[in-house]
Amino acid sequence: MKCALATVLFLTFLSLAAACSAQQPHIPFAQLELAARTTPITESPAGIGESSSSSSSASEAPTPAAPASYETLRNPEATKRHHFVSGLLLLNGLHVGTAALDIALTKHCIDNHTCREGNPMMPSGVGGQIGVDFALVGYSTFVSYRLKKRNSKMWWLSPAIGTSTHITGIASGLSHY
């Protein structure tokens, strides 16, 4: 049983590591050239060697432009970041709540000897159940956030599947209460 649990946790962490790539995709060279041509020069060659009694005023000095970041070069609408919308927080919060209620009802049902755990991979202790359940909920939330950040329309699928699974466990726990 411990070997199977360790295998599941190892595969979860392995898939998490695969989802977080260490390298960002490269910027096409044409975008770099475009950014270099459109960014104004911040230093004036005429300013070198001028005396302090120069007639040029401070208002004529060119204003330095903000450097173009990697994200704005890759995605021009990167300044509009609305990944943590209420729907994302609501659905993932519902997933966390149903997981906690499922654990509590399953524990009560097992203590009264009216039912048993339906998942053979789940540990029998409450600490183990909380650890496994919230590791899976955390991974589901991470996947949901990454999909939402990439503007995928399927971001809601992972927490919805988890929530429906825990609702089934809650219904089973309430029927044996």
ZADO-1210 file (C-alpha; in nm, 4 decimals, padded with zeros to 6 digits):
<atoms>
<atom x="00.0000" y="00.0000" z="00.0000" code="MET" pos="1"/>
<atom x="00.2803" y="00.2421" z="00.0860" code="LYS" pos="2"/>
<atom x="00.4576" y="00.1550" z="-00.2373" code="CYS" pos="3"/>
<atom x="00.1461" y="00.2354" z="-00.4407" code="ALA" pos="4"/>
<atom x="00.0989" y="00.5654" z="-00.2573" code="LEU" pos="5"/>
<atom x="00.4633" y="00.6562" z="-00.3106" code="ALA" pos="6"/>
<atom x="00.4284" y="00.5774" z="-00.6809" code="THR" pos="7"/>
<atom x="00.1207" y="00.7995" z="-00.7141" code="VAL" pos="8"/>
<atom x="00.2922" y="01.0871" z="-00.5330" code="LEU" pos="9"/>
<atom x="00.6070" y="01.0432" z="-00.7438" code="PHE" pos="10"/>
<atom x="00.4043" y="01.0562" z="-01.0662" code="LEU" pos="11"/>
<atom x="00.2195" y="01.3652" z="-00.9403" code="THR" pos="12"/>
<atom x="00.5454" y="01.5467" z="-00.8675" code="PHE" pos="13"/>
<atom x="00.6929" y="01.4299" z="-01.1976" code="LEU" pos="14"/>
<atom x="00.3979" y="01.5690" z="-01.3939" code="SER" pos="15"/>
<atom x="00.4237" y="01.8922" z="-01.1928" code="LEU" pos="16"/>
<atom x="00.7894" y="01.9220" z="-01.2877" code="ALA" pos="17"/>
<atom x="00.7038" y="01.8628" z="-01.6525" code="ALA" pos="18"/>
<atom x="00.4420" y="02.1390" z="-01.6409" code="ALA" pos="19"/>
<atom x="00.6955" y="02.3914" z="-01.5062" code="CYS" pos="20"/>
<atom x="00.9564" y="02.4214" z="-01.7721" code="SER" pos="21"/>
<atom x="01.2732" y="02.5964" z="-01.6652" code="ALA" pos="22"/>
<atom x="01.3241" y="02.7734" z="-01.9962" code="GLN" pos="23"/>
<atom x="01.1009" y="03.0288" z="-02.1569" code="GLN" pos="24"/>
<atom x="01.0337" y="03.0069" z="-02.5304" code="PRO" pos="25"/>
<atom x="01.2707" y="03.2221" z="-02.7329" code="HIS" pos="26"/>
<atom x="01.1776" y="03.5607" z="-02.8724" code="ILE" pos="27"/>
<atom x="01.1775" y="03.5750" z="-03.2513" code="PRO" pos="28"/>
<atom x="01.4651" y="03.7884" z="-03.3794" code="PHE" pos="29"/>
<atom x="01.2305" y="04.0054" z="-03.5862" code="ALA" pos="30"/>
<atom x="01.0535" y="04.1199" z="-03.2689" code="GLN" pos="31"/>
<atom x="01.3858" y="04.2089" z="-03.1071" code="LEU" pos="32"/>
<atom x="01.4853" y="04.4180" z="-03.4096" code="GLU" pos="33"/>
<atom x="01.1481" y="04.5927" z="-03.4063" code="LEU" pos="34"/>
<atom x="01.1802" y="04.6716" z="-03.0366" code="ALA" pos="35"/>
<atom x="01.5352" y="04.8018" z="-03.0872" code="ALA" pos="36"/>
<atom x="01.4238" y="05.0311" z="-03.3695" code="ARG" pos="37"/>
<atom x="01.1220" y="05.1698" z="-03.1831" code="THR" pos="38"/>
<atom x="01.2979" y="05.2264" z="-02.8479" code="THR" pos="39"/>
<atom x="01.4406" y="05.5810" z="-02.8400" code="PRO" pos="40"/>
<atom x="01.8039" y="05.6400" z="-02.7515" code="ILE" pos="41"/>
<atom x="01.8341" y="05.7744" z="-02.3981" code="THR" pos="42"/>
<atom x="02.1801" y="05.9319" z="-02.4235" code="GLU" pos="43"/>
<atom x="02.2596" y="06.2228" z="-02.6473" code="SER" pos="44"/>
<atom x="02.6044" y="06.2326" z="-02.8095" code="PRO" pos="45"/>
<atom x="02.5903" y="06.6136" z="-02.8017" code="ALA" pos="46"/>
<atom x="02.5696" y="06.6031" z="-02.4229" code="GLY" pos="47"/>
<atom x="02.9214" y="06.4639" z="-02.4001" code="ILE" pos="48"/>
<atom x="03.1803" y="06.7350" z="-02.3321" code="GLY" pos="49"/>
<atom x="02.9285" y="07.0198" z="-02.2987" code="GLU" pos="50"/>
<atom x="03.0084" y="07.2803" z="-02.0394" code="SER" pos="51"/>
<atom x="02.7807" y="07.3573" z="-01.7480" code="SER" pos="52"/>
<atom x="02.6932" y="07.6934" z="-01.9036" code="SER" pos="53"/>
<atom x="02.5070" y="07.5265" z="-02.1873" code="SER" pos="54"/>
<atom x="02.1967" y="07.6994" z="-02.3150" code="SER" pos="55"/>
<atom x="01.9970" y="07.3766" z="-02.3416" code="SER" pos="56"/>
<atom x="01.7308" y="07.3385" z="-02.0778" code="SER" pos="57"/>
<atom x="01.6362" y="07.0254" z="-01.8890" code="ALA" pos="58"/>
<atom x="01.3023" y="07.0107" z="-02.0653" code="SER" pos="59"/>
<atom x="01.4730" y="06.9498" z="-02.4009" code="GLU" pos="60"/>
<atom x="01.6529" y="06.6398" z="-02.2793" code="ALA" pos="61"/>
<atom x="01.5072" y="06.3208" z="-02.4172" code="PRO" pos="62"/>
<atom x="01.3068" y="06.1225" z="-02.1691" code="THR" pos="63"/>
<atom x="01.4195" y="05.7653" z="-02.1231" code="PRO" pos="64"/>
<atom x="01.1700" y="05.5089" z="-02.2426" code="ALA" pos="65"/>
<atom x="01.0777" y="05.2117" z="-02.0341" code="ALA" pos="66"/>
<atom x="01.2619" y="04.9037" z="-02.1544" code="PRO" pos="67"/>
<atom x="01.0465" y="04.6526" z="-02.3324" code="ALA" pos="68"/>
<atom x="01.0162" y="04.3423" z="-02.1221" code="SER" pos="69"/>
<atom x="01.0168" y="03.9896" z="-02.2522" code="TYR" pos="70"/>
<atom x="00.6484" y="03.9429" z="-02.1787" code="GLU" pos="71"/>
<atom x="00.5388" y="04.2552" z="-02.3645" code="THR" pos="72"/>
<atom x="00.7482" y="04.1554" z="-02.6654" code="LEU" pos="73"/>
<atom x="00.5947" y="03.8102" z="-02.6740" code="ARG" pos="74"/>
<atom x="00.2410" y="03.9162" z="-02.5910" code="ASN" pos="75"/>
<atom x="00.1436" y="04.2813" z="-02.6387" code="PRO" pos="76"/>
<atom x="-00.1573" y="04.2465" z="-02.4102" code="GLU" pos="77"/>
<atom x="00.0553" y="04.1163" z="-02.1224" code="ALA" pos="78"/>
<atom x="-00.0159" y="04.4293" z="-01.9254" code="THR" pos="79"/>
<atom x="-00.3759" y="04.3144" z="-01.8878" code="LYS" pos="80"/>
<atom x="-00.3359" y="04.0360" z="-01.6344" code="ARG" pos="81"/>
<atom x="-00.6660" y="03.9113" z="-01.5014" code="HIS" pos="82"/>
<atom x="-00.5868" y="03.5504" z="-01.4181" code="HIS" pos="83"/>
<atom x="-00.7304" y="03.5535" z="-01.0670" code="PHE" pos="84"/>
<atom x="-01.0884" y="03.6178" z="-01.1604" code="VAL" pos="85"/>
<atom x="-01.3717" y="03.5357" z="-00.9281" code="SER" pos="86"/>
<atom x="-01.4677" y="03.2225" z="-01.1251" code="GLY" pos="87"/>
<atom x="-01.1217" y="03.0700" z="-01.0822" code="LEU" pos="88"/>
<atom x="-01.1165" y="03.1402" z="-00.7097" code="LEU" pos="89"/>
<atom x="-01.4756" y="03.0262" z="-00.6634" code="LEU" pos="90"/>
<atom x="-01.4349" y="02.6957" z="-00.8457" code="LEU" pos="91"/>
<atom x="-01.1029" y="02.6088" z="-00.6792" code="ASN" pos="92"/>
<atom x="-01.2399" y="02.7181" z="-00.3394" code="GLY" pos="93"/>
<atom x="-01.5381" y="02.4900" z="-00.3938" code="LEU" pos="94"/>
<atom x="-01.2952" y="02.2076" z="-00.4716" code="HIS" pos="95"/>
<atom x="-01.1072" y="02.2679" z="-00.1442" code="VAL" pos="96"/>
<atom x="-01.4317" y="02.2832" z="00.0549" code="GLY" pos="97"/>
<atom x="-01.5755" y="01.9649" z="-00.0900" code="THR" pos="98"/>
<atom x="-01.2441" y="01.7852" z="-00.0299" code="ALA" pos="99"/>
<atom x="-01.2455" y="01.8854" z="00.3377" code="ALA" pos="100"/>
<atom x="-01.6107" y="01.7856" z="00.3831" code="LEU" pos="101"/>
<atom x="-01.5497" y="01.4544" z="00.2060" code="ASP" pos="102"/>
<atom x="-01.2599" y="01.3745" z="00.4416" code="ILE" pos="103"/>
<atom x="-01.4653" y="01.4655" z="00.7496" code="ALA" pos="104"/>
<atom x="-01.7703" y="01.2622" z="00.6476" code="LEU" pos="105"/>
<atom x="-01.5575" y="00.9632" z="00.5467" code="THR" pos="106"/>
<atom x="-01.3769" y="00.9735" z="00.8825" code="LYS" pos="107"/>
<atom x="-01.7079" y="00.9891" z="01.0713" code="HIS" pos="108"/>
<atom x="-01.8538" y="00.7034" z="00.8672" code="CYS" pos="109"/>
<atom x="-01.5449" y="00.4826" z="00.9155" code="ILE" pos="110"/>
<atom x="-01.5377" y="00.5531" z="01.2914" code="ASP" pos="111"/>
<atom x="-01.9017" y="00.4416" z="01.3215" code="ASN" pos="112"/>
<atom x="-01.8293" y="00.1251" z="01.1168" code="HIS" pos="113"/>
<atom x="-02.1077" y="00.2034" z="00.8690" code="THR" pos="114"/>
<atom x="-01.8859" y="00.2306" z="00.5625" code="CYS" pos="115"/>
<atom x="-01.5315" y="00.1971" z="00.4354" code="ARG" pos="116"/>
<atom x="-01.3038" y="00.4046" z="00.2136" code="GLU" pos="117"/>
<atom x="-01.3885" y="00.3493" z="-00.1514" code="GLY" pos="118"/>
<atom x="-01.0438" y="00.4491" z="-00.2804" code="ASN" pos="119"/>
<atom x="-00.7957" y="00.1652" z="-00.2187" code="PRO" pos="120"/>
<atom x="-00.5007" y="00.4045" z="-00.2723" code="MET" pos="121"/>
<atom x="-00.6108" y="00.6384" z="00.0081" code="MET" pos="122"/>
<atom x="-00.4308" y="00.6012" z="00.3436" code="PRO" pos="123"/>
<atom x="-00.6400" y="00.4973" z="00.6421" code="SER" pos="124"/>
<atom x="-00.5240" y="00.7767" z="00.8755" code="GLY" pos="125"/>
<atom x="-00.6732" y="01.1262" z="00.8678" code="VAL" pos="126"/>
<atom x="-00.3308" y="01.2885" z="00.8244" code="GLY" pos="127"/>
<atom x="-00.2564" y="01.0740" z="00.5230" code="GLY" pos="128"/>
<atom x="-00.5968" y="01.1449" z="00.3728" code="GLN" pos="129"/>
<atom x="-00.5529" y="01.5187" z="00.4212" code="ILE" pos="130"/>
<atom x="-00.2027" y="01.5061" z="00.2746" code="GLY" pos="131"/>
<atom x="-00.3020" y="01.3122" z="-00.0355" code="VAL" pos="132"/>
<atom x="-00.6275" y="01.4998" z="-00.0909" code="ASP" pos="133"/>
<atom x="-00.4784" y="01.8458" z="-00.0593" code="PHE" pos="134"/>
<atom x="-00.1763" y="01.7557" z="-00.2701" code="ALA" pos="135"/>
<atom x="-00.4166" y="01.6599" z="-00.5475" code="LEU" pos="136"/>
<atom x="-00.6288" y="01.9711" z="-00.4892" code="VAL" pos="137"/>
<atom x="-00.3155" y="02.1869" z="-00.5006" code="GLY" pos="138"/>
<atom x="-00.2020" y="02.0281" z="-00.8236" code="TYR" pos="139"/>
<atom x="-00.5485" y="02.0728" z="-00.9723" code="SER" pos="140"/>
<atom x="-00.5449" y="02.4410" z="-00.8726" code="THR" pos="141"/>
<atom x="-00.2008" y="02.4837" z="-01.0271" code="PHE" pos="142"/>
<atom x="-00.3122" y="02.3247" z="-01.3549" code="VAL" pos="143"/>
<atom x="-00.6276" y="02.5372" z="-01.3561" code="SER" pos="144"/>
<atom x="-00.4271" y="02.8574" z="-01.3014" code="TYR" pos="145"/>
<atom x="-00.1750" y="02.7727" z="-01.5727" code="ARG" pos="146"/>
<atom x="-00.4517" y="02.7016" z="-01.8222" code="LEU" pos="147"/>
<atom x="-00.6307" y="03.0239" z="-01.7275" code="LYS" pos="148"/>
<atom x="-00.3052" y="03.2180" z="-01.7657" code="LYS" pos="149"/>
<atom x="-00.2618" y="03.0781" z="-02.1174" code="ARG" pos="150"/>
<atom x="-00.6206" y="03.1785" z="-02.2033" code="ASN" pos="151"/>
<atom x="-00.7386" y="02.8201" z="-02.2437" code="SER" pos="152"/>
<atom x="-01.1118" y="02.7652" z="-02.2337" code="LYS" pos="153"/>
<atom x="-01.0599" y="02.4351" z="-02.0464" code="MET" pos="154"/>
<atom x="-00.9211" y="02.5866" z="-01.7231" code="TRP" pos="155"/>
<atom x="-01.2349" y="02.4920" z="-01.5306" code="TRP" pos="156"/>
<atom x="-01.2183" y="02.1209" z="-01.6159" code="LEU" pos="157"/>
<atom x="-00.9639" y="02.0102" z="-01.3538" code="SER" pos="158"/>
<atom x="-01.1354" y="02.1609" z="-01.0464" code="PRO" pos="159"/>
<atom x="-01.4790" y="02.0622" z="-01.1802" code="ALA" pos="160"/>
<atom x="-01.3758" y="01.6958" z="-01.2031" code="ILE" pos="161"/>
<atom x="-01.2266" y="01.7082" z="-00.8526" code="GLY" pos="162"/>
<atom x="-01.5329" y="01.8806" z="-00.7103" code="THR" pos="163"/>
<atom x="-01.7712" y="01.6283" z="-00.8667" code="SER" pos="164"/>
<atom x="-01.5601" y="01.3409" z="-00.7334" code="THR" pos="165"/>
<atom x="-01.5726" y="01.4839" z="-00.3814" code="HIS" pos="166"/>
<atom x="-01.9466" y="01.5516" z="-00.4112" code="ILE" pos="167"/>
<atom x="-01.9899" y="01.1796" z="-00.4832" code="THR" pos="168"/>
<atom x="-01.7907" y="01.1027" z="-00.1666" code="GLY" pos="169"/>
<atom x="-02.0007" y="01.3502" z="00.0321" code="ILE" pos="170"/>
<atom x="-02.3230" y="01.1940" z="-00.0935" code="ALA" pos="171"/>
<atom x="-02.1952" y="00.8506" z="00.0061" code="SER" pos="172"/>
<atom x="-02.0928" y="00.9793" z="00.3483" code="GLY" pos="173"/>
<atom x="-02.4304" y="01.1420" z="00.4058" code="LEU" pos="174"/>
<atom x="-02.6168" y="00.8275" z="00.3040" code="SER" pos="175"/>
<atom x="-02.4240" y="00.6298" z="00.5683" code="HIS" pos="176"/>
<atom x="-02.4370" y="00.9008" z="00.8340" code="TYR" pos="177"/>
</atoms>
